[in-house]
Amino acid sequence: MSNVVNPPSARLYVGRLAPSPTGHLHLGHARTFWIAAARARASGGRLLLRIDDLDTDRCRPAYVESALADLGWLGLVTEPPVYFQSARIPLYREALARLHAAGLIYPCHRSRRDLAGALSAPHEPLVDGPPADDEPLYPVEWRPAPDAPLPALDAAGFTLNWRFRVPDGEAITFNDAVAGPQSAVAGRVFGDFLVWRKDGLPSYQLACAVDDAALGITEVVRGADLVRSTFRQLLVLRALGATAPDFAHAPLMLDEKGARLAKRHDALALRTLRESGVSADEVRALLVAD
């Protein structure tokens, strides 16, 4: 099987916007969404809206309402309906069952404290190590043997953490429409990653991959901070026998100190700009000029 797991596609273009309602959208979101909408229009394709609301501790209905108002204010038109990940849990459970049946996942009983301790121990420096907010490299010695029996995926099984066993040493590659050819060696640049959490919900990597396949997304436009997630999601898509979308990772918008914008930058939140009298035309002009 070729390591290039998302060859160019001639399918009818289907893009998506996928905000997470854990805070108000800011200018960085707006620029990425604006690029996504422009690419969909240029291809004569469709643009869908998915609300990534699986972070039950931080997602709020008020942020969903705010995001919908912001998108409408900017003129970013998506096709109905709006897809909520919280309503798609059976789809993710089915995908996990397929990975389980294929022996590609294993239960993980290690805590974040365990992992932090392992990472603080002396070890060989990583080549191109992960960003500070990326999922840390999971120690290979903590894996069970490949032929170790797996717990049943019954009701109790969905209350375990499950990790995807990456193919150590394999270079996963894709061609990014913005950044060009991308490559990362599994087990070296990124390790075994969570696909299911013990709270009974899928990880971002599993849910995103499953939804992009199920909704027929042909190109994912998102921020450059998610390139490493792309390698993981490509492995999930391949394991599920799904056609992977193409990818375009847009450069991040930075603040005056050179740090990327985050939801804590309330002064640059779209809601704040709207309420302060800034017009949608002014914001659009800024997005195009940036």
C-alpha positions as CSV (number, residue, x, y, z in Angstrom):
1,M,0.0,0.0,0.0
2,S,1.3,3.4,-0.9
3,N,2.3,5.7,1.9
4,V,0.6,8.6,0.1
5,V,-2.8,8.1,1.5
6,N,-4.7,11.0,0.0
7,P,-4.1,11.2,-3.7
8,P,-5.5,14.1,-5.6
9,S,-9.3,13.8,-6.0
10,A,-11.5,14.6,-9.0
11,R,-14.6,14.4,-6.8
12,L,-17.1,17.3,-6.6
13,Y,-15.7,19.7,-4.1
14,V,-17.2,19.5,-0.6
15,G,-15.6,21.7,2.1
16,R,-16.5,22.3,5.7
17,L,-16.3,24.8,8.5
18,A,-15.9,23.1,11.9
19,P,-15.9,25.5,14.8
20,S,-15.6,24.3,18.4
21,P,-18.0,26.2,20.7
22,T,-15.6,26.5,23.6
23,G,-15.3,30.3,23.2
24,H,-16.1,33.1,20.8
25,L,-14.7,33.0,17.3
26,H,-11.8,35.4,16.6
27,L,-10.1,36.9,13.6
28,G,-7.9,33.8,13.2
29,H,-11.0,31.6,12.8
30,A,-12.5,34.1,10.4
31,R,-9.5,34.1,8.1
32,T,-9.4,30.3,8.0
33,F,-13.1,30.1,7.4
34,W,-12.9,32.8,4.7
35,I,-10.2,30.8,2.9
36,A,-12.3,27.7,3.1
37,A,-15.3,29.4,1.7
38,A,-13.3,31.0,-1.1
39,R,-11.8,27.6,-2.1
40,A,-15.3,26.1,-2.2
41,R,-16.6,28.9,-4.3
42,A,-13.7,28.7,-6.7
43,S,-14.3,25.0,-7.2
44,G,-18.0,25.4,-7.7
45,G,-18.5,23.2,-4.7
46,R,-20.4,22.9,-1.4
47,L,-19.6,24.1,2.0
48,L,-21.0,22.4,5.1
49,L,-21.1,23.4,8.8
50,R,-20.1,21.0,11.6
51,I,-20.1,22.0,15.2
52,D,-17.4,20.2,17.1
53,D,-19.1,20.1,20.5
54,L,-17.6,17.0,22.1
55,D,-15.7,18.9,24.8
56,T,-18.5,18.7,27.3
57,D,-16.7,20.6,30.0
58,R,-16.1,23.7,27.8
59,C,-18.7,23.8,25.1
60,R,-21.6,26.1,25.7
61,P,-24.9,26.7,23.7
62,A,-24.2,30.4,23.9
63,Y,-20.9,29.9,21.9
64,V,-22.9,28.0,19.3
65,E,-25.3,30.9,18.9
66,S,-22.4,33.3,18.8
67,A,-20.6,31.3,16.1
68,L,-23.7,31.1,13.9
69,A,-24.3,34.8,14.3
70,D,-20.6,35.6,13.4
71,L,-20.7,33.4,10.3
72,G,-23.9,35.0,9.1
73,W,-22.5,38.5,9.8
74,L,-19.5,37.8,7.7
75,G,-21.5,36.3,4.9
76,L,-20.0,32.8,5.2
77,V,-22.9,30.7,3.8
78,T,-23.0,27.0,4.4
79,E,-25.5,24.4,3.3
80,P,-28.1,23.1,5.7
81,P,-28.3,21.2,7.9
82,V,-25.8,22.0,10.7
83,Y,-24.1,18.8,11.9
84,F,-23.4,18.5,15.6
85,Q,-20.8,15.9,16.7
86,S,-22.6,15.3,19.9
87,A,-25.5,13.8,17.9
88,R,-23.2,11.5,16.0
89,I,-21.9,9.2,18.8
90,P,-23.2,6.0,17.3
91,L,-21.2,6.6,14.2
92,Y,-18.0,7.0,16.2
93,R,-18.8,3.9,18.3
94,E,-19.2,1.9,15.0
95,A,-15.8,3.2,13.8
96,L,-14.1,2.2,17.1
97,A,-15.6,-1.3,16.8
98,R,-14.1,-1.7,13.4
99,L,-10.6,-0.6,14.6
100,H,-11.1,-3.0,17.6
101,A,-12.0,-5.9,15.3
102,A,-8.9,-5.2,13.2
103,G,-6.7,-5.2,16.2
104,L,-5.4,-1.7,15.5
105,I,-6.2,-0.3,19.0
106,Y,-5.4,-1.2,22.6
107,P,-6.7,-0.1,26.0
108,C,-4.6,2.5,27.8
109,H,-4.5,2.7,31.6
110,R,-1.8,5.3,31.9
111,S,-2.6,8.7,33.3
112,R,-1.5,12.1,32.2
113,R,0.8,12.1,35.3
114,D,2.4,8.9,34.1
115,L,3.0,10.3,30.7
116,A,4.4,13.6,32.1
117,G,6.8,11.6,34.3
118,A,8.0,9.5,31.3
119,L,8.6,12.6,29.3
120,S,10.7,14.2,32.1
121,A,13.0,11.2,32.2
122,P,16.3,11.4,30.1
123,H,15.8,10.2,26.5
124,E,17.1,10.8,23.1
125,P,15.9,14.2,21.7
126,L,13.1,13.9,19.1
127,V,13.7,15.1,15.6
128,D,11.2,17.9,15.0
129,G,9.6,17.4,18.4
130,P,5.9,18.1,19.0
131,P,4.6,21.6,19.7
132,A,3.8,22.3,23.4
133,D,0.1,21.7,22.9
134,D,0.4,18.6,20.7
135,E,-0.3,15.1,22.0
136,P,3.0,13.8,23.5
137,L,4.8,10.9,22.1
138,Y,3.5,7.7,23.9
139,P,6.4,5.5,25.1
140,V,6.5,2.4,23.0
141,E,7.4,0.2,26.0
142,W,4.0,0.9,27.4
143,R,2.3,-0.9,24.5
144,P,0.9,-4.4,24.9
145,A,2.2,-7.0,22.6
146,P,0.5,-7.0,19.2
147,D,-1.0,-10.4,19.9
148,A,-2.2,-9.6,23.4
149,P,-6.0,-10.3,23.8
150,L,-8.2,-7.2,23.8
151,P,-10.9,-6.5,26.3
152,A,-14.4,-6.8,24.7
153,L,-15.9,-3.7,23.3
154,D,-19.1,-4.0,25.4
155,A,-20.6,-1.3,27.5
156,A,-17.6,-1.4,29.8
157,G,-15.2,-1.3,26.9
158,F,-16.5,2.1,25.8
159,T,-15.5,3.5,29.2
160,L,-11.8,2.9,28.6
161,N,-9.1,5.0,26.9
162,W,-8.2,3.4,23.6
163,R,-5.0,4.2,21.6
164,F,-4.3,3.6,17.9
165,R,-1.1,1.6,17.3
166,V,0.9,3.6,14.7
167,P,3.0,1.7,12.1
168,D,6.5,2.5,13.6
169,G,9.0,3.7,11.0
170,E,6.5,4.4,8.2
171,A,6.6,7.8,6.6
172,I,3.1,9.2,6.3
173,T,2.9,11.8,3.6
174,F,0.4,14.1,1.9
175,N,0.6,17.1,-0.3
176,D,-0.7,20.3,1.3
177,A,-2.4,22.8,-1.0
178,V,-0.8,25.6,0.9
179,A,2.4,24.3,2.5
180,G,3.4,21.7,-0.1
181,P,4.6,18.2,0.5
182,Q,4.4,17.1,4.2
183,S,5.9,14.0,5.8
184,A,6.2,12.5,9.3
185,V,7.6,9.2,10.5
186,A,5.1,7.3,12.7
187,G,6.6,6.4,16.1
188,R,9.2,9.2,15.7
189,V,7.4,12.5,15.1
190,F,4.1,11.2,16.6
191,G,3.2,8.1,18.5
192,D,0.3,6.0,19.5
193,F,-2.6,8.4,19.9
194,L,-6.0,8.4,21.7
195,V,-9.0,7.5,19.6
196,W,-11.5,7.0,22.5
197,R,-11.7,8.5,26.0
198,K,-12.8,6.8,29.2
199,D,-15.7,9.4,29.4
200,G,-17.4,7.5,26.6
201,L,-16.5,10.0,23.8
202,P,-14.2,9.8,20.8
203,S,-11.0,11.8,20.6
204,Y,-10.7,14.7,18.2
205,Q,-8.7,12.5,15.8
206,L,-11.3,9.8,15.5
207,A,-14.4,12.0,15.4
208,C,-12.9,14.4,12.8
209,A,-11.7,11.6,10.5
210,V,-15.0,9.7,10.7
211,D,-17.1,12.8,10.0
212,D,-14.9,14.0,7.1
213,A,-15.4,10.6,5.5
214,A,-19.1,10.3,6.3
215,L,-19.9,13.7,5.0
216,G,-17.9,13.3,1.8
217,I,-15.5,16.1,2.6
218,T,-13.0,16.4,-0.3
219,E,-10.8,19.2,1.1
220,V,-10.2,20.2,4.7
221,V,-9.0,23.8,5.2
222,R,-7.8,24.5,8.7
223,G,-4.9,26.1,10.6
224,A,-1.3,25.1,10.3
225,D,-1.3,24.1,14.0
226,L,-3.2,21.0,13.0
227,V,-0.7,19.5,10.5
228,R,0.3,16.7,13.0
229,S,-3.3,15.8,13.5
230,T,-3.6,15.3,9.8
231,F,-1.0,12.5,9.9
232,R,-3.0,10.7,12.6
233,Q,-6.3,11.2,10.9
234,L,-4.9,9.8,7.6
235,L,-4.0,6.6,9.5
236,V,-7.5,6.4,10.9
237,L,-9.1,6.9,7.5
238,R,-6.8,4.3,5.9
239,A,-7.6,1.8,8.7
240,L,-11.4,2.4,8.0
241,G,-11.0,2.0,4.3
242,A,-12.2,5.5,3.7
243,T,-11.1,8.0,1.0
244,A,-9.1,10.8,2.6
245,P,-9.8,14.4,1.8
246,D,-7.1,16.8,0.5
247,F,-5.8,19.3,2.9
248,A,-4.9,23.0,3.0
249,H,-3.4,24.3,6.2
250,A,-3.6,28.0,6.4
251,P,-0.9,30.1,8.2
252,L,-1.9,31.2,11.7
253,M,-2.9,34.8,12.4
254,L,-0.6,36.2,15.1
255,D,-1.1,39.0,17.7
256,E,1.2,42.0,18.1
257,K,3.6,39.9,20.2
258,G,3.9,37.2,17.6
259,A,1.7,34.7,19.4
260,R,-1.1,32.9,17.6
261,L,-4.6,34.2,18.3
262,A,-6.6,32.2,20.8
263,K,-10.1,32.5,22.2
264,R,-8.7,34.4,25.2
265,H,-8.0,37.3,22.8
266,D,-11.5,38.8,23.5
267,A,-10.6,42.2,21.9
268,L,-10.3,40.4,18.6
269,A,-13.4,38.2,19.0
270,L,-15.8,38.6,16.2
271,R,-18.6,39.2,18.7
272,T,-16.6,42.0,20.3
273,L,-15.9,43.6,16.9
274,R,-19.6,43.4,15.9
275,E,-20.7,45.0,19.2
276,S,-18.1,47.7,19.0
277,G,-19.5,48.9,15.6
278,V,-16.9,47.4,13.3
279,S,-18.6,46.5,10.0
280,A,-18.5,43.1,8.3
281,D,-17.0,44.8,5.3
282,E,-14.1,46.2,7.4
283,V,-13.4,42.7,8.8
284,R,-13.6,41.1,5.3
285,A,-11.2,43.7,4.0
286,L,-8.7,42.8,6.8
287,L,-9.0,39.1,6.0
288,V,-8.3,39.6,2.3
289,A,-5.5,42.0,2.9
290,D,-3.7,39.9,5.6
